Amino acid sequence: MPSRRTIPVWAAALAACSAGSEPSAPFIIMPATLNNGAGVELQVNGAGVVDLSAAAVPNMSFQLVANLKPDGTANGHFRFSRESAAGLHEFEGDVTCLTVDPNFPGRARIGGIVTANTSTAPSSLTENHEVGDDVWFRVLDDGNGGRAVDRSTTLGFKPTLVNTSAEYCALPFADGPFWNPASIFPLAQGTIRVNP
């Protein structure tokens, strides 16, 4: 993947998660200059719709920007939304950790804290889904500028694999239970960028 010093401004209008719904408002990813006085060593950003047909559930829209600073701290924000027969599953959060696979730089783990839960589906309204709870997901940048298919998981909450975002970001990247290719889904539209 070519090294980039500046990430361009772009907007992605998100498609609705189910037929007949209105599309979400555009999500703007603002420019970030990497290693040029902005204090950002790595950035993961993206927006689009994750195709969850392989899991036999409706598609999920997402927006994310995550930054890793030279001191190892991370910041950013994300939003995931999916409509189901049981209701809406919708979360927003702040990024607290970000790690990238040293052997496959397009693989990234992102952890954070829930800042808003506007879900109506009962399964997303448990004590593990409250504001302030840890949440995590992983993404894959195909590395081909959108010519192949980027991927994302759905959101994870305790006790799925771990109990905290920090524990999730520290998991190994090797294929197996901690990087299961069957649980990371292709984008139906949009893109994800992992920018070193």
MDTraj code that builds the backbone (N, CA, C; nanometers):
import mdtraj as md
import numpy as np

residues = "MET PRO SER ARG ARG THR ILE PRO VAL TRP ALA ALA ALA LEU ALA ALA CYS SER ALA GLY SER GLU PRO SER ALA PRO PHE ILE ILE MET PRO ALA THR LEU ASN ASN GLY ALA GLY VAL GLU LEU GLN VAL ASN GLY ALA GLY VAL VAL ASP LEU SER ALA ALA ALA VAL PRO ASN MET SER PHE GLN LEU VAL ALA ASN LEU LYS PRO ASP GLY THR ALA ASN GLY HIS PHE ARG PHE SER ARG GLU SER ALA ALA GLY LEU HIS GLU PHE GLU GLY ASP VAL THR CYS LEU THR VAL ASP PRO ASN PHE PRO GLY ARG ALA ARG ILE GLY GLY ILE VAL THR ALA ASN THR SER THR ALA PRO SER SER LEU THR GLU ASN HIS GLU VAL GLY ASP ASP VAL TRP PHE ARG VAL LEU ASP ASP GLY ASN GLY GLY ARG ALA VAL ASP ARG SER THR THR LEU GLY PHE LYS PRO THR LEU VAL ASN THR SER ALA GLU TYR CYS ALA LEU PRO PHE ALA ASP GLY PRO PHE TRP ASN PRO ALA SER ILE PHE PRO LEU ALA GLN GLY THR ILE ARG VAL ASN PRO".split()
xyz = np.array([
    [0.0845, -0.1170, 0.0000],
    [0.0000, 0.0000, 0.0000],
    [0.0890, 0.1233, 0.0000],
    [0.0670, 0.2194, -0.0892],
    [0.1532, 0.3363, -0.0938],
    [0.1369, 0.4206, 0.0306],
    [0.2464, 0.4821, 0.0733],
    [0.2416, 0.5699, 0.1893],
    [0.1768, 0.7015, 0.1491],
    [0.0921, 0.7544, 0.2353],
    [0.0248, 0.8810, 0.2079],
    [0.0536, 0.9756, 0.3222],
    [0.0799, 1.1013, 0.2886],
    [0.1020, 1.1996, 0.3937],
    [-0.0276, 1.2697, 0.4287],
    [-0.1176, 1.2838, 0.3326],
    [-0.2434, 1.3527, 0.3587],
    [-0.3591, 1.2655, 0.3139],
    [-0.4597, 1.2593, 0.3972],
    [-0.5802, 1.1849, 0.3641],
    [-0.6821, 1.2849, 0.3117],
    [-0.7341, 1.2674, 0.1908],
    [-0.8257, 1.3658, 0.1350],
    [-0.9595, 1.3670, 0.2067],
    [-1.0252, 1.4811, 0.1970],
    [-1.1612, 1.4921, 0.2486],
    [-1.2514, 1.4127, 0.1560],
    [-1.3405, 1.3346, 0.2129],
    [-1.4373, 1.2638, 0.1302],
    [-1.5628, 1.2417, 0.2100],
    [-1.6708, 1.2213, 0.1397],
    [-1.7989, 1.1980, 0.2053],
    [-1.8616, 1.0757, 0.1432],
    [-1.9255, 0.9970, 0.2238],
    [-1.9963, 0.8784, 0.1734],
    [-2.1394, 0.8845, 0.2229],
    [-2.2336, 0.8901, 0.1319],
    [-2.3740, 0.8845, 0.1714],
    [-2.4061, 0.7390, 0.1980],
    [-2.4513, 0.7119, 0.3176],
    [-2.4759, 0.5737, 0.3555],
    [-2.6112, 0.5277, 0.3058],
    [-2.6131, 0.4063, 0.2529],
    [-2.7392, 0.3480, 0.2081],
    [-2.8174, 0.3009, 0.3286],
    [-2.9459, 0.2893, 0.3129],
    [-3.0297, 0.2414, 0.4218],
    [-2.9978, 0.0961, 0.4512],
    [-3.0197, 0.0566, 0.5765],
    [-2.9904, -0.0806, 0.6174],
    [-3.0979, -0.1769, 0.5718],
    [-3.2166, -0.1280, 0.5433],
    [-3.3219, -0.2163, 0.4955],
    [-3.4010, -0.1441, 0.3890],
    [-3.4641, -0.2193, 0.3031],
    [-3.5394, -0.1613, 0.1924],
    [-3.6485, -0.0704, 0.2450],
    [-3.6670, 0.0416, 0.1781],
    [-3.7738, 0.1334, 0.2141],
    [-3.7333, 0.2376, 0.3160],
    [-3.6145, 0.2264, 0.3757],
    [-3.5701, 0.3244, 0.4735],
    [-3.5029, 0.4402, 0.4018],
    [-3.5033, 0.5555, 0.4652],
    [-3.4335, 0.6710, 0.4108],
    [-3.2841, 0.6555, 0.4350],
    [-3.1986, 0.6946, 0.3390],
    [-3.0547, 0.6876, 0.3623],
    [-3.0139, 0.7803, 0.4752],
    [-2.9061, 0.7438, 0.5437],
    [-2.8519, 0.8277, 0.6495],
    [-2.7870, 0.9502, 0.5878],
    [-2.7649, 1.0511, 0.6713],
    [-2.6974, 1.1721, 0.6256],
    [-2.5525, 1.1397, 0.5919],
    [-2.4904, 1.2181, 0.5033],
    [-2.3504, 1.1929, 0.4692],
    [-2.2610, 1.2043, 0.5914],
    [-2.1543, 1.1293, 0.5921],
    [-2.0549, 1.1319, 0.6988],
    [-1.9274, 1.1879, 0.6395],
    [-1.8768, 1.2935, 0.6948],
    [-1.7588, 1.3604, 0.6409],
    [-1.6363, 1.3189, 0.7212],
    [-1.5335, 1.2734, 0.6523],
    [-1.4063, 1.2453, 0.7167],
    [-1.3136, 1.3604, 0.6844],
    [-1.2755, 1.4318, 0.7881],
    [-1.1935, 1.5501, 0.7702],
    [-1.0489, 1.5106, 0.7415],
    [-0.9720, 1.5989, 0.6760],
    [-0.8341, 1.5659, 0.6440],
    [-0.7489, 1.5505, 0.7694],
    [-0.6515, 1.4622, 0.7637],
    [-0.5536, 1.4468, 0.8715],
    [-0.4172, 1.4344, 0.8060],
    [-0.3244, 1.5134, 0.8499],
    [-0.1900, 1.5062, 0.7951],
    [-0.1097, 1.4135, 0.8846],
    [-0.0599, 1.3047, 0.8301],
    [0.0118, 1.2059, 0.9075],
    [0.1586, 1.2451, 0.9200],
    [0.2083, 1.2384, 1.0436],
    [0.3489, 1.2671, 1.0730],
    [0.3932, 1.4016, 1.0163],
    [0.3071, 1.4979, 1.0216],
    [0.3400, 1.6300, 0.9686],
    [0.2885, 1.7357, 1.0651],
    [0.3170, 1.7162, 1.1933],
    [0.2784, 1.8137, 1.2928],
    [0.1423, 1.7892, 1.3534],
    [0.0653, 1.6950, 1.2998],
    [-0.0680, 1.6707, 1.3531],
    [-0.0674, 1.5682, 1.4650],
    [0.0464, 1.5000, 1.4864],
    [0.0554, 1.4028, 1.5928],
    [-0.0197, 1.2744, 1.5651],
    [-0.0429, 1.2419, 1.4387],
    [-0.1124, 1.1184, 1.4019],
    [-0.0137, 1.0280, 1.3293],
    [0.0054, 0.9079, 1.3841],
    [0.0978, 0.8121, 1.3251],
    [0.0273, 0.7174, 1.2291],
    [-0.0992, 0.6881, 1.2587],
    [-0.1770, 0.5947, 1.1788],
    [-0.3224, 0.6373, 1.1851],
    [-0.3922, 0.6238, 1.0725],
    [-0.5358, 0.6534, 1.0730],
    [-0.6109, 0.5438, 0.9995],
    [-0.7238, 0.5032, 1.0573],
    [-0.8180, 0.4140, 0.9915],
    [-0.9462, 0.4935, 0.9750],
    [-0.9981, 0.5003, 0.8517],
    [-1.1244, 0.5708, 0.8325],
    [-1.2075, 0.4985, 0.7284],
    [-1.3352, 0.5252, 0.7299],
    [-1.4233, 0.4633, 0.6322],
    [-1.5683, 0.4914, 0.6596],
    [-1.6495, 0.4555, 0.5626],
    [-1.7944, 0.4681, 0.5740],
    [-1.8551, 0.3805, 0.4666],
    [-1.9718, 0.3287, 0.4928],
    [-2.0382, 0.2454, 0.3947],
    [-2.1402, 0.1528, 0.4549],
    [-2.1610, 0.0393, 0.3881],
    [-2.2596, -0.0597, 0.4297],
    [-2.1926, -0.1964, 0.4276],
    [-2.2034, -0.2684, 0.5388],
    [-2.1469, -0.4028, 0.5499],
    [-2.2536, -0.5031, 0.5078],
    [-2.2164, -0.5939, 0.4174],
    [-2.3070, -0.6972, 0.3677],
    [-2.3099, -0.8137, 0.4665],
    [-2.4184, -0.8264, 0.5422],
    [-2.4312, -0.9311, 0.6431],
    [-2.5202, -1.0459, 0.5966],
    [-2.5386, -1.0587, 0.4642],
    [-2.6249, -1.1652, 0.4135],
    [-2.5717, -1.3038, 0.4502],
    [-2.4404, -1.3199, 0.4615],
    [-2.3836, -1.4491, 0.5003],
    [-2.4216, -1.4874, 0.6428],
    [-2.4528, -1.3883, 0.7244],
    [-2.4971, -1.4126, 0.8621],
    [-2.6493, -1.4158, 0.8717],
    [-2.7164, -1.4005, 0.7576],
    [-2.8635, -1.4043, 0.7503],
    [-2.9297, -1.2964, 0.8352],
    [-2.8662, -1.1777, 0.8385],
    [-2.9252, -1.0616, 0.9055],
    [-2.9148, -0.9412, 0.8124],
    [-2.9955, -0.8373, 0.8360],
    [-2.9900, -0.7186, 0.7495],
    [-2.8530, -0.6495, 0.7536],
    [-2.8219, -0.5799, 0.6456],
    [-2.6955, -0.5082, 0.6344],
    [-2.6808, -0.4011, 0.7408],
    [-2.5564, -0.3576, 0.7608],
    [-2.5236, -0.2622, 0.8664],
    [-2.4502, -0.1433, 0.8056],
    [-2.4934, -0.0227, 0.8353],
    [-2.4198, 0.0962, 0.7917],
    [-2.3178, 0.1320, 0.8997],
    [-2.2092, 0.1961, 0.8576],
    [-2.1058, 0.2348, 0.9536],
    [-2.0331, 0.3593, 0.9068],
    [-1.9718, 0.4259, 1.0028],
    [-1.8848, 0.5402, 0.9802],
    [-1.7756, 0.5317, 1.0856],
    [-1.6520, 0.5560, 1.0481],
    [-1.5468, 0.5506, 1.1488],
    [-1.4273, 0.6342, 1.1106],
    [-1.3610, 0.6865, 1.2121],
    [-1.2290, 0.7466, 1.1994],
    [-1.1574, 0.7169, 1.3303],
    [-1.0388, 0.6573, 1.3193],
    [-0.9594, 0.6214, 1.4364],
    [-0.8158, 0.6632, 1.4116],
    [-0.7561, 0.7304, 1.5073],
    [-0.6197, 0.7799, 1.4959],
    [-0.5320, 0.7193, 1.6040],
    [-0.4110, 0.6799, 1.5664],
    [-0.3116, 0.6325, 1.6624],
    [-0.2017, 0.7370, 1.6694],
    [-0.1712, 0.7820, 1.7911],
    [-0.0685, 0.8833, 1.8112],
    [0.0664, 0.8172, 1.8394],
    [0.1755, 0.8905, 1.8219],
    [0.3087, 0.8327, 1.8457],
    [0.3274, 0.7778, 1.9874],
    [0.2551, 0.8313, 2.0855],
    [0.2700, 0.7826, 2.2235],
    [0.1880, 0.6565, 2.2507],
    [0.1194, 0.6031, 2.1474],
    [0.0418, 0.4804, 2.1633],
    [-0.1033, 0.5006, 2.1995],
    [-0.1427, 0.6248, 2.2279],
    [-0.2832, 0.6508, 2.2586],
    [-0.3621, 0.6640, 2.1286],
    [-0.4931, 0.6457, 2.1393],
    [-0.5798, 0.6512, 2.0212],
    [-0.6999, 0.7396, 2.0494],
    [-0.7548, 0.7963, 1.9423],
    [-0.8794, 0.8714, 1.9532],
    [-0.9569, 0.8568, 1.8233],
    [-1.0756, 0.9097, 1.8214],
    [-1.1618, 0.9011, 1.7046],
    [-1.3030, 0.8680, 1.7465],
    [-1.3858, 0.8327, 1.6480],
    [-1.5251, 0.8020, 1.6772],
    [-1.5795, 0.7059, 1.5709],
    [-1.6934, 0.6451, 1.6024],
    [-1.7558, 0.5513, 1.5094],
    [-1.9048, 0.5443, 1.5367],
    [-1.9768, 0.4958, 1.4356],
    [-2.1216, 0.4753, 1.4454],
    [-2.1562, 0.3526, 1.3618],
    [-2.2319, 0.2607, 1.4201],
    [-2.2802, 0.1419, 1.3510],
    [-2.4306, 0.1352, 1.3685],
    [-2.5036, 0.1021, 1.2609],
    [-2.6498, 0.1001, 1.2664],
    [-2.7028, -0.0126, 1.1784],
    [-2.7970, -0.0889, 1.2352],
    [-2.8587, -0.1995, 1.1616],
    [-3.0021, -0.2164, 1.2093],
    [-3.0936, -0.2284, 1.1146],
    [-3.2347, -0.2524, 1.1455],
    [-3.2596, -0.4025, 1.1359],
    [-3.3345, -0.4578, 1.2303],
    [-3.3717, -0.5991, 1.2257],
    [-3.5195, -0.6127, 1.2578],
    [-3.5704, -0.7347, 1.2485],
    [-3.7113, -0.7582, 1.2811],
    [-3.7405, -0.7209, 1.4256],
    [-3.6403, -0.7310, 1.5119],
    [-3.6582, -0.6987, 1.6539],
    [-3.6467, -0.5496, 1.6826],
    [-3.5981, -0.4712, 1.5846],
    [-3.5810, -0.3282, 1.6054],
    [-3.4444, -0.2805, 1.5611],
    [-3.4092, -0.1610, 1.6030],
    [-3.2850, -0.0961, 1.5633],
    [-3.1704, -0.1364, 1.6565],
    [-3.0536, -0.1608, 1.5983],
    [-2.9285, -0.1819, 1.6720],
    [-2.8387, -0.0665, 1.6297],
    [-2.8178, 0.0311, 1.7158],
    [-2.7436, 0.1511, 1.6744],
    [-2.6592, 0.2029, 1.7898],
    [-2.5298, 0.2148, 1.7627],
    [-2.4343, 0.2589, 1.8642],
    [-2.3393, 0.3623, 1.8067],
    [-2.3009, 0.4569, 1.8904],
    [-2.1921, 0.5495, 1.8613],
    [-2.0890, 0.5336, 1.9713],
    [-1.9632, 0.5620, 1.9395],
    [-1.8598, 0.5482, 2.0404],
    [-1.7368, 0.6287, 2.0109],
    [-1.6532, 0.6421, 2.1129],
    [-1.5228, 0.7064, 2.1010],
    [-1.4158, 0.5990, 2.0987],
    [-1.3174, 0.6155, 2.0126],
    [-1.2068, 0.5209, 2.0003],
    [-1.1112, 0.5384, 2.1179],
    [-1.0696, 0.4241, 2.1768],
    [-0.9717, 0.4272, 2.2860],
    [-0.8461, 0.3468, 2.2541],
    [-0.8537, 0.2563, 2.1549],
    [-0.7337, 0.1817, 2.1175],
    [-0.7408, 0.1421, 1.9710],
    [-0.6237, 0.1276, 1.9106],
    [-0.6117, 0.0922, 1.7693],
    [-0.4818, 0.0161, 1.7510],
    [-0.4910, -0.1036, 1.6926],
    [-0.3708, -0.1810, 1.6614],
    [-0.3806, -0.2322, 1.5184],
    [-0.2651, -0.2476, 1.4557],
    [-0.2580, -0.2946, 1.3180],
    [-0.1650, -0.4151, 1.3125],
    [-0.2003, -0.5122, 1.2303],
    [-0.1210, -0.6327, 1.2121],
    [0.0127, -0.5948, 1.1479],
    [0.1261, -0.6203, 1.2144],
    [0.2553, -0.5836, 1.1556],
    [0.2877, -0.6628, 1.0288],
    [0.2269, -0.7799, 1.0115],
    [0.2516, -0.8626, 0.8939],
    [0.1510, -0.8406, 0.7824],
    [0.0426, -0.7684, 0.8103],
    [-0.0613, -0.7404, 0.7113],
    [-0.1204, -0.6045, 0.7490],
    [-0.0546, -0.4939, 0.7105],
    [-0.0923, -0.3609, 0.7583],
    [-0.2375, -0.3203, 0.7322],
    [-0.3091, -0.3898, 0.6449],
    [-0.4488, -0.3556, 0.6209],
    [-0.5442, -0.4090, 0.7259],
    [-0.4948, -0.4955, 0.8165],
    [-0.5792, -0.5493, 0.9239],
    [-0.5683, -0.4595, 1.0465],
    [-0.6822, -0.4170, 1.1000],
    [-0.6802, -0.3307, 1.2182],
    [-0.7870, -0.3728, 1.3181],
    [-0.7541, -0.3597, 1.4455],
    [-0.8490, -0.3784, 1.5557],
    [-0.8756, -0.2413, 1.6170],
    [-1.0012, -0.2139, 1.6438],
    [-1.0399, -0.0852, 1.7016],
    [-1.1276, -0.1114, 1.8220],
    [-1.0946, -0.0486, 1.9321],
    [-1.1735, -0.0602, 2.0539],
    [-1.2161, 0.0769, 2.1003],
    [-1.3232, 0.0807, 2.1775],
    [-1.3703, 0.2091, 2.2258],
    [-1.4701, 0.1957, 2.3379],
    [-1.5409, 0.3053, 2.3599],
    [-1.6419, 0.3149, 2.4649],
    [-1.7704, 0.3652, 2.4016],
    [-1.8821, 0.3054, 2.4365],
    [-2.0123, 0.3481, 2.3867],
    [-2.0435, 0.4870, 2.4408],
    [-2.0754, 0.5810, 2.3504],
    [-2.1163, 0.7155, 2.3922],
    [-2.2652, 0.7389, 2.3694],
    [-2.3273, 0.6569, 2.2844],
    [-2.4717, 0.6677, 2.2614],
    [-2.5234, 0.5324, 2.2156],
    [-2.6350, 0.4908, 2.2746],
    [-2.7035, 0.3696, 2.2318],
    [-2.8477, 0.4090, 2.2036],
    [-2.8817, 0.4188, 2.0759],
    [-3.0177, 0.4569, 2.0360],
    [-3.0948, 0.3358, 1.9848],
    [-3.0506, 0.2177, 2.0265],
    [-3.1144, 0.0928, 1.9850],
    [-3.2549, 0.0811, 2.0421],
    [-3.3384, 0.0058, 1.9696],
    [-3.4706, -0.0321, 2.0209],
    [-3.4821, -0.1839, 2.0329],
    [-3.3917, -0.2583, 1.9702],
    [-3.3938, -0.4042, 1.9769],
    [-3.3513, -0.4490, 2.1170],
    [-3.4294, -0.5345, 2.1821],
    [-3.3969, -0.5770, 2.3189],
    [-3.2573, -0.6369, 2.3353],
    [-3.2080, -0.7093, 2.2345],
    [-3.0757, -0.7712, 2.2471],
    [-2.9628, -0.6689, 2.2501],
    [-2.9895, -0.5433, 2.2125],
    [-2.8889, -0.4369, 2.2183],
    [-2.9141, -0.3408, 2.3336],
    [-2.9986, -0.3834, 2.4265],
    [-3.0311, -0.2980, 2.5417],
    [-3.0004, -0.3678, 2.6739],
    [-2.8999, -0.4550, 2.6745],
    [-2.8636, -0.5263, 2.7962],
    [-2.7639, -0.4442, 2.8770],
    [-2.7242, -0.4970, 2.9924],
    [-2.6265, -0.4260, 3.0762],
    [-2.4888, -0.4189, 3.0122],
    [-2.4631, -0.4960, 2.9066],
    [-2.3349, -0.4898, 2.8354],
    [-2.3338, -0.3873, 2.7233],
    [-2.4459, -0.3199, 2.7010],
    [-2.4585, -0.2271, 2.5885],
    [-2.4843, -0.0832, 2.6324],
    [-2.4539, -0.0510, 2.7552],
    [-2.4849, 0.0816, 2.8092],
    [-2.3756, 0.1829, 2.7758],
    [-2.4128, 0.3102, 2.7809],
    [-2.3153, 0.4175, 2.7630],
    [-2.2046, 0.3987, 2.8662],
    [-2.0804, 0.4054, 2.8204],
    [-1.9644, 0.3838, 2.9067],
    [-1.9075, 0.2435, 2.8974],
    [-1.9828, 0.1484, 2.8386],
    [-1.9329, 0.0126, 2.8221],
    [-1.8329, 0.0049, 2.7080],
    [-1.7424, -0.0908, 2.7177],
    [-1.6446, -0.1134, 2.6110],
    [-1.7105, -0.1826, 2.4923],
    [-1.6580, -0.1535, 2.3724],
    [-1.7077, -0.2092, 2.2470],
    [-1.5896, -0.2197, 2.1511],
    [-1.5945, -0.3153, 2.0572],
    [-1.4801, -0.3333, 1.9669],
    [-1.5241, -0.3919, 1.8343],
    [-1.4356, -0.3803, 1.7352],
    [-1.4581, -0.4370, 1.6024],
    [-1.3250, -0.4407, 1.5294],
    [-1.3227, -0.5082, 1.4157],
    [-1.2013, -0.5123, 1.3346],
    [-1.2362, -0.4877, 1.1895],
    [-1.1388, -0.4370, 1.1156],
    [-1.1611, -0.4019, 0.9756],
    [-1.0445, -0.4526, 0.8915],
    [-1.0697, -0.4610, 0.7613],
    [-0.9674, -0.5011, 0.6654],
    [-0.9726, -0.4068, 0.5461],
    [-0.8619, -0.3393, 0.5201],
    [-0.8432, -0.2576, 0.4003],
    [-0.7822, -0.3491, 0.2954],
    [-0.8491, -0.3656, 0.1818],
    [-0.8011, -0.4585, 0.0783],
    [-0.6654, -0.4190, 0.0205],
    [-0.6249, -0.2931, 0.0388],
    [-0.4944, -0.2487, -0.0095],
    [-0.4894, -0.2182, -0.1572],
    [-0.6035, -0.2229, -0.2241],
    [-0.6063, -0.2016, -0.3691],
    [-0.6873, -0.0798, -0.4092],
    [-0.6992, 0.0151, -0.3199],
    [-0.7687, 0.1387, -0.3547],
    [-0.9131, 0.1184, -0.3939],
    [-0.9776, 0.0197, -0.3343],
    [-1.1196, -0.0017, -0.3615],
    [-1.1473, -0.0990, -0.4741],
    [-1.0438, -0.1553, -0.5382],
    [-1.0670, -0.2497, -0.6480],
    [-1.1068, -0.3875, -0.5970],
    [-1.0699, -0.4218, -0.4747],
    [-1.1162, -0.5444, -0.4110],
    [-1.2180, -0.5035, -0.3047],
    [-1.2511, -0.5923, -0.2141],
    [-1.3583, -0.5634, -0.1196],
    [-1.3021, -0.5474, 0.0214],
    [-1.3206, -0.4292, 0.0790],
    [-1.2856, -0.4064, 0.2190],
    [-1.3862, -0.4814, 0.3060],
    [-1.3515, -0.5001, 0.4337],
    [-1.4359, -0.5807, 0.5221],
    [-1.4434, -0.5213, 0.6622],
    [-1.5491, -0.5574, 0.7348],
    [-1.5657, -0.5169, 0.8747],
    [-1.6433, -0.6242, 0.9498],
    [-1.6209, -0.6310, 1.0783],
    [-1.7040, -0.7148, 1.1637],
    [-1.8209, -0.6308, 1.2147],
    [-1.9105, -0.6949, 1.2849],
    [-2.0109, -0.6225, 1.3620],
    [-1.9447, -0.5812, 1.4936],
    [-2.0179, -0.5169, 1.5822],
    [-1.9618, -0.4756, 1.7100],
    [-1.9571, -0.5922, 1.8078],
    [-1.8528, -0.5943, 1.8896],
    [-1.8402, -0.6928, 1.9957],
    [-1.8502, -0.6266, 2.1317],
    [-1.9110, -0.6967, 2.2246],
    [-1.9266, -0.6486, 2.3617],
    [-1.8863, -0.7610, 2.4567],
    [-1.8520, -0.7260, 2.5809],
    [-1.8192, -0.8311, 2.6763],
    [-1.9392, -0.9239, 2.6912],
    [-1.9194, -1.0517, 2.7100],
    [-1.7938, -1.1249, 2.7256],
    [-1.7513, -1.1962, 2.5970],
    [-1.7636, -1.1332, 2.4803],
    [-1.7219, -1.1931, 2.3531],
    [-1.5702, -1.1862, 2.3406],
    [-1.5015, -1.2964, 2.3551],
    [-1.3557, -1.3100, 2.3496],
    [-1.2858, -1.2487, 2.4697],
    [-1.3226, -1.1256, 2.5036],
    [-1.2554, -1.0491, 2.6097],
    [-1.3603, -0.9669, 2.6843],
    [-1.3140, -0.8892, 2.7824],
    [-1.4059, -0.8045, 2.8588],
    [-1.3841, -0.6555, 2.8397],
    [-1.2688, -0.6174, 2.7796],
    [-1.2405, -0.4750, 2.7612],
    [-1.1850, -0.4486, 2.6213],
    [-1.1956, -0.3252, 2.5800],
    [-1.1393, -0.2841, 2.4512],
    [-0.9881, -0.3014, 2.4485],
    [-0.9219, -0.2684, 2.5591],
    [-0.7759, -0.2819, 2.5652],
    [-0.7348, -0.4276, 2.5456],
    [-0.8086, -0.5208, 2.6069],
    [-0.7788, -0.6632, 2.5885],
    [-0.8001, -0.7023, 2.4422],
    [-0.9041, -0.6484, 2.3795],
    [-0.9315, -0.6806, 2.2396],
    [-0.8196, -0.6323, 2.1487],
    [-0.7761, -0.5086, 2.1683],
    [-0.6691, -0.4541, 2.0838],
    [-0.5384, -0.5296, 2.1017],
    [-0.5197, -0.5964, 2.2154],
    [-0.3962, -0.6697, 2.2430],
    [-0.3985, -0.8133, 2.1902],
    [-0.5114, -0.8598, 2.1366],
    [-0.5192, -0.9966, 2.0851],
    [-0.4250, -1.0153, 1.9668],
    [-0.3767, -1.1388, 1.9455],
    [-0.2902, -1.1644, 1.8296],
    [-0.3679, -1.1544, 1.6992],
    [-0.2956, -1.1306, 1.5905],
    [-0.3589, -1.1147, 1.4597],
    [-0.3591, -1.2426, 1.3766],
    [-0.2952, -1.3482, 1.4210],
    [-0.2891, -1.4709, 1.3418],
    [-0.4290, -1.5251, 1.3146],
    [-0.4480, -1.5842, 1.1957],
    [-0.5763, -1.6463, 1.1648],
    [-0.6082, -1.7513, 1.2704],
    [-0.7342, -1.7595, 1.3061],
    [-0.7776, -1.8513, 1.4109],
    [-0.8897, -1.7859, 1.4886],
    [-0.9048, -1.8187, 1.6160],
    [-1.0186, -1.7656, 1.6912],
    [-1.0175, -1.6139, 1.7072],
    [-0.8987, -1.5517, 1.7000],
    [-0.8918, -1.4071, 1.7209],
    [-0.8944, -1.3274, 1.5912],
    [-0.8793, -1.3944, 1.4780],
    [-0.8973, -1.3288, 1.3480],
    [-0.9673, -1.4296, 1.2573],
    [-1.0922, -1.4527, 1.2853],
    [-1.1706, -1.5526, 1.2132],
    [-1.2217, -1.4920, 1.0833],
    [-1.1718, -1.5371, 0.9679],
    [-1.2177, -1.4796, 0.8409],
    [-1.3678, -1.4940, 0.8177],
    [-1.4314, -1.5917, 0.8822],
    [-1.5759, -1.6120, 0.8633],
    [-1.6599, -1.5069, 0.9339],
    [-1.6002, -1.4299, 1.0244],
    [-1.6788, -1.3308, 1.0980],
    [-1.6451, -1.1872, 1.0591],
    [-1.5741, -1.1692, 0.9484],
    [-1.5480, -1.0349, 0.8963],
    [-1.6099, -1.0291, 0.7570],
    [-1.7012, -0.9344, 0.7375],
    [-1.7919, -0.9362, 0.6236],
    [-1.7549, -0.8303, 0.5200],
    [-1.7800, -0.8580, 0.3912],
    [-1.7460, -0.7623, 0.2853],
    [-1.8379, -0.6402, 0.2874],
    [-1.7887, -0.5308, 0.2375],
    [-1.8718, -0.4111, 0.2236],
    [-1.9582, -0.4253, 0.0991],
    [-2.0848, -0.3907, 0.1120],
    [-2.1740, -0.3833, -0.0037],
    [-2.1484, -0.2533, -0.0782],
    [-2.1051, -0.1519, -0.0048],
    [-2.0645, -0.0246, -0.0636],
    [-1.9799, 0.0504, 0.0349],
    [-1.9031, 0.1461, -0.0159],
    [-1.8151, 0.2249, 0.0681],
    [-1.6739, 0.1713, 0.0670],
    [-1.5921, 0.2212, 0.1590],
    [-1.4513, 0.1839, 0.1639],
    [-1.3969, 0.2026, 0.3047],
    [-1.2883, 0.1330, 0.3322],
    [-1.2136, 0.1471, 0.4564],
    [-1.0686, 0.1702, 0.4175],
    [-1.0028, 0.2649, 0.4818],
    [-0.8620, 0.2932, 0.4559],
    [-0.7826, 0.2782, 0.5851],
    [-0.6728, 0.2056, 0.5771],
    [-0.5762, 0.1981, 0.6857],
    [-0.4529, 0.2710, 0.6351],
    [-0.4281, 0.3900, 0.6869],
    [-0.3238, 0.4789, 0.6348],
    [-0.2052, 0.4863, 0.7302],
    [-0.0921, 0.4230, 0.6929],
    [0.0270, 0.4289, 0.7796],
    [0.0947, 0.5639, 0.7713],
])
top = md.Topology()
chain = top.add_chain()
for i, resn in enumerate(residues, 1):
    res = top.add_residue(resn, chain, resSeq=i)
    for name in ("N", "CA", "C"):
        top.add_atom(name, md.element.get_by_symbol(name[0]), res)
traj = md.Trajectory(xyz[None], top)
